[in-house]
Amino acid sequence: MNQNRRASSVQATKEGIEKLEAQRISKGWCRKQLASKAKIHLDTYERFIGGKNIFRDSVRKIVEVLDLQPTDIVASDEWFGIPSPKPSPEPPEIEIPSYYIERPPIEERCYEAIKHPGSLIRIKAPQQMGKTLLVDRILVEARKQNYQTVTLSFELPDSTVFNDTRKFSQWFCASVGKPLGLANKLAHHWDDIFGCNDNTTAYFEEYLLVERASPMVLALDKVDRVFEHSAIANDFCCLLRGWYDMAKRSDRRGEIWKKLRLVVAHSTEVYSSLDINSSPLKGVGVIISLPEFNQAQVQDLAQRYGLDWLSRQEVEQLMAIVGGHPYLVQIALDYLKSQEHTLLNLLQIASTEASPFVSYLRKLLWDVQSYPELAKALHQVVTANNPTTLEPAQTFKLDSMGLIRIQGNSCSPRCNLYRQYFLARLT
């Protein structure tokens, strides 16, 4: 049975992976957008570009949306060496369930903050730490207060939106108005004699907010993508800072801006400038830094997975390799749900190519190796016996990826899994 399953799946060549990514980037899509357009799970695509086998049908879907042929990606002898199977239902890809584990007092702080007129909540944490899930919880609480909510992810627009400040600003305005059921009236409110921030502010003040009877919560997710574009990053942060400050005024304008509450989720500070601490958002609003899970929270999550047999000592053993990283912990628990797998087995293969973490680890390796100076910095961290000091830009980028833990001015691997995996693969 395993041989048949293997026969129906194929692996991309190194050149094929490079071609896939180049074509994706040329279309201005992030990986999540590509997966959505191809109607496959994001994890399937990431496993494929990480060197794993995936079903032929999934490959066909990927190459179709990218205007490629299967043999552009997979070696011809592998693709044609086995007859294509007749269409048949294939097992669904497995997704890691998103159980929400509260990290008190963070949730209550956010729920209270969102009730304050003109408030701004800034949620900062490395990738895969649960920022989006927390944003969703805040919006649920906001709706209980009869506030209108709008979520805008900066992962959605294509790259051309970020290449021009005017286009970005107008996209932002129209994208907020659309879920509110408001027509695009940029032509009426936009005056090129003023700057983009002035025009954006006027559009919100004179159109999106002015007639609003109840507060509006605007959640901005994946804001890191804005920070990657120096041409717009600082102006956008100044815009949000300006709105926050205007809500403090006691005049008519202040009353309008008190209706807006902002939730901003991101992994990095303004990274385009090396002067990290000069961000216009520094010190603004309620700042939430998401911590890793503690032992009790990991134990709680294990019970939700039905792993009541996992003892306190075994949880400690698991955390010794993955720490309290929410995503890694969930992958581990999902793996252990199968009665065929034991904790001992997981610990033995954790940093190998047979690991349940390997898809995620390969993605991180791919991302790091795309920037030689970043790969060199991470190699320095995983080979050091003690916390080491890096350049500020490298420190913040590795931290935003969730790869390191910062202690004062020094950093160390976020968990032993990262140390073992990258130590064996970075030179």
C-alpha positions as CSV (number, residue, x, y, z in Angstrom):
1,M,0.0,0.0,0.0
2,N,2.9,2.4,0.9
3,Q,4.5,1.6,-2.5
4,N,1.2,2.5,-4.3
5,R,1.0,5.7,-2.4
6,R,4.6,6.5,-3.2
7,A,4.0,5.7,-6.9
8,S,1.2,8.2,-7.1
9,S,3.5,11.0,-5.7
10,V,6.5,12.7,-7.2
11,Q,9.3,15.0,-6.1
12,A,10.5,18.3,-7.6
13,T,14.1,18.7,-8.8
14,K,16.2,21.4,-7.4
15,E,15.9,23.3,-10.7
16,G,12.2,22.7,-10.6
17,I,11.8,24.2,-7.2
18,E,13.8,27.3,-8.3
19,K,11.5,27.6,-11.4
20,L,8.4,27.3,-9.3
21,E,9.4,30.0,-6.8
22,A,10.6,32.3,-9.6
23,Q,7.3,31.9,-11.5
24,R,5.3,32.5,-8.3
25,I,7.3,35.6,-7.5
26,S,6.9,36.9,-11.0
27,K,3.1,36.7,-10.6
28,G,3.3,38.7,-7.4
29,W,1.8,35.9,-5.2
30,C,2.8,34.8,-1.8
31,R,2.9,31.1,-1.1
32,K,-0.5,31.2,0.7
33,Q,-2.1,32.9,-2.4
34,L,-0.6,30.3,-4.7
35,A,-1.9,27.5,-2.6
36,S,-5.4,29.1,-2.5
37,K,-5.4,29.5,-6.3
38,A,-4.3,25.9,-6.9
39,K,-6.9,24.7,-4.3
40,I,-4.3,22.8,-2.2
41,H,-3.2,23.2,1.3
42,L,-0.3,25.6,2.0
43,D,1.6,22.8,3.7
44,T,1.4,20.7,0.6
45,Y,3.2,23.4,-1.5
46,E,5.8,24.0,1.3
47,R,6.5,20.3,1.5
48,F,6.9,20.2,-2.3
49,I,9.4,23.0,-2.4
50,G,11.1,21.5,0.6
51,G,11.9,18.4,-1.4
52,K,9.1,16.1,-0.2
53,N,6.9,14.0,-2.5
54,I,3.3,15.1,-3.1
55,F,0.5,13.7,-5.1
56,R,0.6,14.1,-8.9
57,D,-2.8,15.7,-8.9
58,S,-1.5,18.4,-6.6
59,V,1.5,19.0,-8.9
60,R,-0.9,19.3,-11.9
61,K,-2.9,22.0,-9.9
62,I,0.2,23.9,-9.1
63,V,1.7,24.0,-12.6
64,E,-1.6,24.9,-14.1
65,V,-2.0,28.1,-12.2
66,L,1.7,29.0,-12.8
67,D,1.5,28.3,-16.6
68,L,4.1,25.6,-16.4
69,Q,4.3,21.9,-17.4
70,P,4.8,19.1,-14.9
71,T,8.1,18.2,-16.5
72,D,9.4,21.7,-15.9
73,I,9.3,20.8,-12.2
74,V,9.7,17.0,-12.0
75,A,12.3,15.0,-13.8
76,S,10.8,13.5,-17.0
77,D,11.7,9.9,-16.2
78,E,10.0,10.2,-12.8
79,W,6.9,11.9,-14.2
80,F,6.5,9.5,-17.2
81,G,8.1,6.4,-15.6
82,I,4.9,5.4,-13.9
83,P,1.6,5.6,-15.7
84,S,-0.7,8.3,-14.5
85,P,-3.4,6.8,-12.3
86,K,-7.0,7.2,-13.2
87,P,-8.6,10.0,-11.3
88,S,-9.6,8.8,-7.9
89,P,-10.3,10.4,-4.6
90,E,-7.1,11.0,-2.7
91,P,-6.8,11.3,1.0
92,P,-7.2,14.9,2.2
93,E,-4.0,16.7,3.3
94,I,-3.7,16.9,7.0
95,E,-3.9,20.3,8.6
96,I,-2.7,21.0,12.1
97,P,-5.8,22.0,14.1
98,S,-5.7,25.4,15.7
99,Y,-6.7,25.0,19.3
100,Y,-6.5,28.3,21.1
101,I,-4.7,28.2,24.4
102,E,-5.0,31.4,26.5
103,R,-1.9,33.1,27.8
104,P,-3.2,35.2,30.7
105,P,-3.4,38.1,31.2
106,I,-2.8,38.9,27.5
107,E,-6.4,38.3,26.3
108,E,-8.0,40.3,29.1
109,R,-5.6,43.2,28.4
110,C,-6.6,43.2,24.8
111,Y,-10.4,42.9,25.5
112,E,-10.2,45.9,27.8
113,A,-8.0,48.0,25.5
114,I,-10.4,47.6,22.5
115,K,-13.1,49.3,24.5
116,H,-11.1,52.5,24.8
117,P,-11.9,55.2,22.2
118,G,-9.1,55.6,19.6
119,S,-7.1,52.7,21.1
120,L,-4.3,50.9,19.3
121,I,-3.2,47.3,20.1
122,R,0.1,46.2,18.7
123,I,0.7,42.5,18.8
124,K,4.3,41.5,18.2
125,A,5.7,38.0,18.1
126,P,7.8,35.8,15.8
127,Q,6.2,33.8,13.0
128,Q,3.8,31.0,14.0
129,M,3.3,32.2,17.6
130,G,-0.4,32.7,17.4
131,K,-0.8,36.4,16.4
132,T,-3.6,35.8,14.0
133,L,-5.5,33.6,16.4
134,L,-5.3,36.3,19.1
135,V,-6.5,38.9,16.6
136,D,-9.5,36.7,15.8
137,R,-10.3,36.5,19.5
138,I,-10.1,40.2,19.9
139,L,-12.5,40.7,17.0
140,V,-15.0,38.2,18.6
141,E,-14.9,40.3,21.8
142,A,-15.4,43.5,19.8
143,R,-18.5,42.1,18.0
144,K,-19.9,41.3,21.5
145,Q,-19.7,45.0,22.1
146,N,-21.6,45.6,18.9
147,Y,-18.6,47.1,17.2
148,Q,-18.1,46.7,13.5
149,T,-15.0,44.8,12.6
150,V,-12.8,44.8,9.5
151,T,-9.8,42.5,8.9
152,L,-7.2,43.4,6.4
153,S,-4.3,41.1,5.7
154,F,-1.3,42.6,3.8
155,E,-0.5,39.1,2.6
156,L,-3.3,39.5,0.0
157,P,-2.3,42.2,-2.5
158,D,0.2,41.5,-5.3
159,S,3.6,43.0,-5.2
160,T,2.8,45.9,-7.5
161,V,0.7,47.5,-4.8
162,F,3.8,47.9,-2.6
163,N,5.9,49.5,-5.4
164,D,4.0,52.9,-5.4
165,T,2.9,54.8,-2.3
166,R,-0.2,56.3,-4.1
167,K,-1.3,52.9,-5.3
168,F,-0.8,51.4,-1.8
169,S,-2.7,54.2,-0.1
170,Q,-5.6,53.9,-2.5
171,W,-5.7,50.1,-2.2
172,F,-5.7,50.5,1.6
173,C,-8.7,52.9,1.6
174,A,-10.7,50.8,-0.9
175,S,-10.0,47.6,0.9
176,V,-11.3,48.9,4.2
177,G,-14.4,50.3,2.7
178,K,-15.4,47.2,0.7
179,P,-16.3,44.9,3.7
180,L,-18.2,47.9,5.1
181,G,-20.4,47.8,2.0
182,L,-19.2,51.3,1.0
183,A,-18.6,52.2,-2.6
184,N,-15.2,53.3,-3.8
185,K,-15.3,57.1,-3.7
186,L,-11.6,57.8,-4.0
187,A,-12.1,60.0,-7.1
188,H,-14.3,62.3,-5.0
189,H,-12.0,62.5,-1.9
190,W,-8.5,62.2,-3.4
191,D,-6.6,65.4,-4.2
192,D,-3.1,65.0,-5.6
193,I,-2.0,68.4,-4.3
194,F,-1.9,66.7,-0.9
195,G,0.3,63.8,0.1
196,C,-0.9,60.2,0.4
197,N,-1.2,60.2,4.2
198,D,-3.3,63.4,4.1
199,N,-5.6,61.9,1.4
200,T,-5.9,58.6,3.3
201,T,-6.7,60.4,6.5
202,A,-9.3,62.5,4.7
203,Y,-10.9,59.5,3.1
204,F,-11.3,57.8,6.5
205,E,-12.4,61.0,8.3
206,E,-14.8,62.3,5.7
207,Y,-16.2,59.0,4.4
208,L,-15.5,55.8,6.3
209,L,-15.8,57.2,9.9
210,V,-17.8,60.4,10.0
211,E,-21.4,58.9,9.8
212,R,-20.5,55.8,11.9
213,A,-22.8,55.3,14.8
214,S,-20.8,52.6,16.6
215,P,-17.0,52.1,16.8
216,M,-15.1,50.3,14.1
217,V,-12.2,47.9,14.9
218,L,-9.7,47.6,12.1
219,A,-7.4,44.7,12.4
220,L,-4.2,44.8,10.2
221,D,-2.5,41.4,9.9
222,K,0.8,40.5,8.3
223,V,2.0,44.1,8.6
224,D,5.6,42.8,8.2
225,R,5.0,42.9,4.4
226,V,4.6,46.7,4.6
227,F,7.8,46.9,6.7
228,E,9.8,45.2,4.0
229,H,9.2,48.2,1.6
230,S,11.2,51.2,2.8
231,A,9.3,53.5,0.4
232,I,6.0,53.1,2.2
233,A,6.9,51.6,5.7
234,N,7.8,54.8,7.5
235,D,4.9,56.8,6.0
236,F,2.4,54.1,6.9
237,C,3.6,53.9,10.5
238,C,3.4,57.7,10.7
239,L,-0.2,57.5,9.4
240,L,-1.2,55.1,12.2
241,R,0.6,57.1,14.8
242,G,-1.2,60.2,13.6
243,W,-4.6,58.6,13.8
244,Y,-3.8,57.4,17.3
245,D,-2.8,60.9,18.4
246,M,-5.8,62.6,16.7
247,A,-8.2,60.4,18.8
248,K,-6.8,62.2,21.9
249,R,-8.1,65.6,20.7
250,S,-11.2,67.1,22.3
251,D,-12.5,68.8,19.1
252,R,-14.8,67.4,16.4
253,R,-12.0,65.7,14.6
254,G,-11.0,63.9,17.8
255,E,-14.5,62.7,18.3
256,I,-14.5,61.2,14.8
257,W,-11.1,59.4,15.3
258,K,-12.3,58.0,18.7
259,K,-14.6,55.7,16.7
260,L,-11.6,53.9,15.2
261,R,-9.8,51.2,17.2
262,L,-6.7,49.6,15.6
263,V,-5.2,46.1,16.1
264,V,-1.8,45.7,14.4
265,A,-0.1,42.3,14.2
266,H,3.5,42.0,13.0
267,S,6.7,40.1,13.5
268,T,9.3,42.8,13.1
269,E,9.9,46.4,13.8
270,V,10.4,48.8,10.8
271,Y,13.2,46.7,9.3
272,S,14.0,48.7,6.2
273,S,15.9,51.2,8.4
274,L,18.7,49.9,10.6
275,D,17.6,52.4,13.3
276,I,15.1,50.0,14.6
277,N,14.2,52.2,17.6
278,S,13.2,55.2,15.5
279,S,9.9,53.6,14.4
280,P,7.0,56.1,14.6
281,L,5.1,53.3,16.4
282,K,7.6,52.9,19.2
283,G,5.8,53.1,22.5
284,V,2.4,53.7,20.9
285,G,-0.7,52.0,22.4
286,V,-0.9,48.7,24.1
287,I,2.0,46.5,23.1
288,I,1.5,42.8,23.4
289,S,4.5,40.4,23.0
290,L,3.3,36.8,22.8
291,P,5.3,34.4,24.9
292,E,5.8,30.7,24.3
293,F,3.6,28.2,26.1
294,N,4.6,27.3,29.6
295,Q,4.4,23.7,30.8
296,A,0.9,23.9,32.1
297,Q,-0.3,25.3,28.7
298,V,1.4,22.5,26.8
299,Q,-0.2,20.0,29.1
300,D,-3.6,21.6,28.5
301,L,-3.0,21.5,24.7
302,A,-2.0,17.8,25.0
303,Q,-5.3,17.0,26.7
304,R,-7.2,18.7,23.9
305,Y,-5.5,16.4,21.5
306,G,-6.7,13.5,23.6
307,L,-3.2,12.7,24.9
308,D,-4.1,12.3,28.5
309,W,-1.4,9.7,28.8
310,L,1.4,12.3,28.3
311,S,2.9,12.7,31.8
312,R,4.5,15.8,33.3
313,Q,7.9,14.3,32.8
314,E,7.2,13.5,29.1
315,V,5.9,17.1,28.5
316,E,9.3,18.3,30.0
317,Q,11.1,16.0,27.5
318,L,9.1,17.4,24.6
319,M,9.7,20.9,25.7
320,A,13.4,20.2,26.0
321,I,13.6,19.9,22.2
322,V,10.9,22.3,20.9
323,G,10.5,24.6,23.9
324,G,7.0,26.1,24.2
325,H,6.8,27.2,20.5
326,P,3.1,26.9,19.8
327,Y,3.4,25.6,16.2
328,L,6.1,23.1,16.9
329,V,4.2,21.8,20.0
330,Q,1.1,21.3,17.9
331,I,3.0,19.5,15.2
332,A,4.5,17.2,17.9
333,L,1.1,16.5,19.5
334,D,-0.5,15.8,16.1
335,Y,2.2,13.3,15.4
336,L,1.8,11.6,18.8
337,K,-2.0,11.2,18.3
338,S,-1.2,8.2,16.1
339,Q,-0.8,5.1,18.3
340,E,2.1,4.1,16.0
341,H,4.3,6.9,17.3
342,T,5.9,7.3,20.6
343,L,7.6,10.3,22.3
344,L,10.9,8.4,22.3
345,N,10.6,7.9,18.5
346,L,9.8,11.6,18.0
347,L,12.8,12.7,20.1
348,Q,15.1,10.4,18.1
349,I,14.0,11.6,14.7
350,A,13.2,15.3,15.5
351,S,16.0,16.9,13.6
352,T,16.2,14.3,10.8
353,E,14.6,14.2,7.3
354,A,12.1,11.7,8.8
355,S,10.9,14.3,11.3
356,P,7.3,15.5,11.4
357,F,8.8,19.0,11.7
358,V,10.8,18.6,8.5
359,S,8.4,20.5,6.2
360,Y,8.5,23.6,8.4
361,L,12.3,23.3,9.0
362,R,13.0,23.1,5.3
363,K,10.9,26.2,4.7
364,L,13.0,28.0,7.4
365,L,16.2,26.7,5.9
366,W,15.1,27.8,2.4
367,D,14.3,31.3,3.7
368,V,17.5,31.6,5.6
369,Q,19.7,30.4,2.7
370,S,18.1,33.0,0.4
371,Y,20.1,35.6,2.4
372,P,23.7,34.4,2.7
373,E,24.5,37.0,5.5
374,L,21.5,35.6,7.4
375,A,22.6,32.0,7.0
376,K,26.1,33.0,8.2
377,A,24.7,34.7,11.2
378,L,22.4,31.8,12.2
379,H,25.4,29.4,11.7
380,Q,27.3,31.5,14.2
381,V,24.5,31.3,16.7
382,V,24.0,27.5,16.5
383,T,27.7,26.7,16.7
384,A,28.3,28.9,19.7
385,N,28.3,27.3,23.2
386,N,27.2,30.6,24.7
387,P,24.8,33.4,23.6
388,T,26.5,35.4,20.9
389,T,26.2,39.0,19.5
390,L,25.1,39.7,15.9
391,E,24.5,42.8,13.9
392,P,21.2,44.5,14.8
393,A,19.6,43.9,11.4
394,Q,20.5,40.2,11.5
395,T,19.3,39.9,15.1
396,F,15.9,41.4,14.4
397,K,15.4,39.4,11.2
398,L,16.2,36.1,12.8
399,D,14.0,37.0,15.8
400,S,11.1,37.8,13.5
401,M,11.5,34.4,11.9
402,G,11.3,32.9,15.4
403,L,14.8,31.3,15.1
404,I,16.5,32.9,18.0
405,R,15.9,34.0,21.5
406,I,17.3,37.5,22.5
407,Q,18.9,37.9,25.9
408,G,20.1,41.5,26.3
409,N,22.4,42.2,23.3
410,S,23.1,38.5,22.7
411,C,21.1,35.7,21.1
412,S,20.9,31.9,21.2
413,P,18.8,29.3,19.3
414,R,15.1,29.5,20.2
415,C,15.1,25.7,20.8
416,N,17.3,22.7,20.7
417,L,15.5,21.5,17.6
418,Y,16.7,24.5,15.7
419,R,20.3,24.1,17.0
420,Q,20.4,20.4,15.9
421,Y,18.8,20.9,12.5
422,F,20.7,24.0,11.4
423,L,24.0,22.9,12.8
424,A,23.9,19.9,10.5
425,R,22.9,21.9,7.4
426,L,24.6,25.4,7.6
427,T,28.3,25.7,6.9
